[in-house]
Amino acid sequence: MKAVIQRVAKASVSVDGELISSIENGLCVLIGIKRDDSKEDINYIVKKILNTKIFENNNKKWGASVMDKQYEILCISQFTLYYNLKGNKLDFHRAMPAQESEPFYNNFLAELRKKYKPELIKDGKFGALMEVNIQNSGPVTLEIESPVKSNILNESNEA
């Protein structure tokens, strides 16, 4: 699982010209889900989103998390984070298929809401062609990926 986290002054998502969600100060998080992601990956990413010290504290240093500041979070599912380039052609075989990733994404949102304030968690519209407007603050952008599991471990679990 991968999260591209941007510190924002404001962000919004529209579909077909209709505003779906918007936030003020906080984080805009693009979420990529790969085929073998699990509940442990969700827990890891949620912990990092909520606890990473990406905002200034009272000393003007990076010492505050989104939870410390009580800021909002806008999450957007983005399967293109798990691409491969084959020549100039995009290949998404590492991304979890939509029929599996939509409930997985909803579980991710539920866990995020469980660990934080549900009213401060917003999201886009899964599977839709979204227009995302981001006013990056800083700019600050981080990419966090849950630890990759060993192939040996995965093969022994499948036996």
N, C-alpha and C positions, 0 to 999 in steps of 0.2 A: 504494500500500500504506500502511496506517495502523496504528500501534501505540498503544494506550493503556497506559501503563506505570505501575504502582503499586508504590511501595516498601512491602513488607509485613513484618510480624513473623511471620506465617504465612498460608498460603492452601491451599485444597484444592478438589478437584472430585469430585463424586459423580454417578452416573447410576443411576436407579432404586434409590436408597438404598445403593448400593455405592460405597465409596471407590475412585476411579480413581487419583488422584495427590494428593500433599500435599508442601508444602515448609515450611521454617522461614524464617529471615531471607532476604530476597532480593527478587525482582521477580515480580509477577503481570502478565503481558502479554496483553492482548486484541488479536488480530490480525484486521484487515479486509483483504480482497483485492478489488481492483477489476478490471474486465474487461481492461484493457490493461496490467496489471502484468507485469513482466519480471524476469529474473535481476538486472538492475541495481537494481531496487526491493528485492529480497531483500537484496542486498549492503548497500544503504544502511541499511535497517532493522536488520539484524544488527549493523552497525557502531555504530549509535546505541544499541541496547539494551546492548551489551557495554561501551561506552566512556563513556557519559554519566555525569558526576560527580554522582550522586544520593544518595550516602551520605557521612556525616561521616568525615573523616580524623582523624589524631592531634591536630590542632589544633582539633577540634570544628567545622570548616568543611566545606562541601560540596566535597570534593576527592577522593572515592574512587568508583570504578565498581564494578559487581557483580563484575567480574573481579578488581579490586584486593582486594576483600573475600573472594573465593572463595565467594560466596553462590550460592544456587540460583535457578533461573528456572522459573516455571510458565507455559506458553503455552496460550492458549485461542483457537481459531478463532471469530470472531464476525462473520458476514456483515452483521449489522445496523449495523455502523459505516459502511457505505456505503448509507445510506437517503436518500430524498427524501420530503418531505411534500407530498402532493397534497390540499390541504384538511386533513382529519384522517386521511387514509388513508396508510399507509406504502407506499412503492414502493422496490424494491431492484434496479432495472434496472442500476445502476452496479456492483453486486457481481458478481464472477465466478461463473458457475453452478457448482453443487456438483460436477458431473462433471469440471470443469476445476480447480476450486479445491482439491479434496482432494489431488491429486498436487502442486500448486503449494505448498500448505501443508506437505506432507511434505518437499518440497525446501527450504523455509524452515527447517524443524526440522533437517534434515541439515546445512545450512550453519551454523546456530547451533552444533550439536554439533561440527562440524569446527573452528570458530574458538574454542571454549571446551572445557570438560570435559564430555563426553557424559553422564556420570553425574549432573551437576548440572542437566540440562535435563529437565523433565517436561512432560507435556501432558495435555489432556483427551481426550475421545473425539469425533472429528470427526463432525459431523452429528447428534449426540445432544442430547437435552434435558438439559442439565447444570445442576446446582446448584453454584454457585461461592461458597465462603466465603472472604472476604478480611478480614484484620485489617490495615488500612492503617496504616502507620507514619509519623507526622508530623501529619496526613496529607500525603502527597506523591503527586501524580498528574500525569503529563505526557502530552500527545498529540503524537505525531511522525508526520508524513506524508512519504513519499518525494516528491521534487520532481515537480510536475505537468509532463508533457510538453506542448509546444506542439502545437496542432491542425495547424498548418502542417507541423511536423516529421512528425507521424503520417501526414498525407495524402501527403507526398512519399515516405515509406517504403512506402506501400501501392501507389503507382503502378508 
